[in-house]
Amino acid sequence: MTQVTFAQRVLLQVYLFETESCCDILTVDSSTGGTVYSGTDGPDGVEASALSWSSDRSNVRGGFKVCFT
């Protein structure tokens, strides 16, 4: 698992989100229960203090590009 923690809450902007829906998971704020995103449903417009990513690496999709402000 890979995790990124921000110094303050940020607003996420999704430009691309295409992951394997069963097994490649982006979680927003996992330390507080978190919200899980996969498939083509990305966290566009969501505020976050942390992101974590896990993958089973079995199938390759387009990936994701998530930026923040």
C-alpha positions in Angstrom: 0.0 0.0 0.0 1.1 3.5 -0.8 0.0 6.5 1.3 0.2 10.2 1.0 -0.7 12.6 3.8 -1.2 16.3 3.2 -0.2 19.1 5.6 -3.8 20.5 5.3 -7.0 19.4 3.7 -7.0 19.6 -0.2 -9.6 19.6 -2.9 -9.1 16.7 -5.3 -9.5 17.1 -9.1 -9.7 13.9 -11.2 -8.5 14.1 -14.8 -8.4 10.3 -15.4 -9.6 7.4 -13.3 -9.7 3.9 -14.7 -8.7 1.1 -12.3 -9.6 -2.6 -11.9 -12.9 -2.3 -10.0 -12.4 -5.4 -7.8 -8.8 -5.1 -6.8 -7.3 -1.6 -7.4 -8.4 0.7 -4.7 -7.8 4.4 -3.9 -9.0 5.3 -0.4 -9.5 8.9 0.8 -8.9 9.5 4.5 -8.5 5.9 5.5 -7.6 6.8 9.1 -11.1 8.1 9.7 -13.0 5.2 8.1 -12.3 6.4 4.5 -14.1 6.4 1.2 -13.1 3.8 -1.4 -12.9 4.6 -5.1 -12.3 2.1 -7.9 -13.3 1.3 -11.5 -14.2 4.7 -13.2 -15.6 6.4 -10.1 -12.9 8.7 -8.9 -12.9 11.3 -6.0 -13.5 14.4 -8.1 -14.4 17.4 -6.0 -13.7 15.6 -2.7 -11.8 17.2 0.2 -9.0 15.0 1.6 -6.3 14.9 4.2 -4.8 11.7 2.9 -4.8 9.2 0.1 -3.9 5.5 0.0 -3.5 3.2 -2.9 -3.5 -0.6 -3.1 -3.4 -2.9 -6.1 -3.2 -6.6 -6.8 -1.2 -5.9 -10.0 -3.1 -8.6 -12.0 -4.7 -6.5 -14.7 -3.6 -3.2 -16.2 -6.1 -0.4 -16.9 -5.6 3.3 -17.8 -4.6 4.3 -14.2 -5.4 7.6 -12.6 -4.4 11.2 -12.6 -5.6 13.0 -9.5 -4.4 16.6 -8.7 -5.2 18.8 -5.7 -5.6 22.5 -4.9 
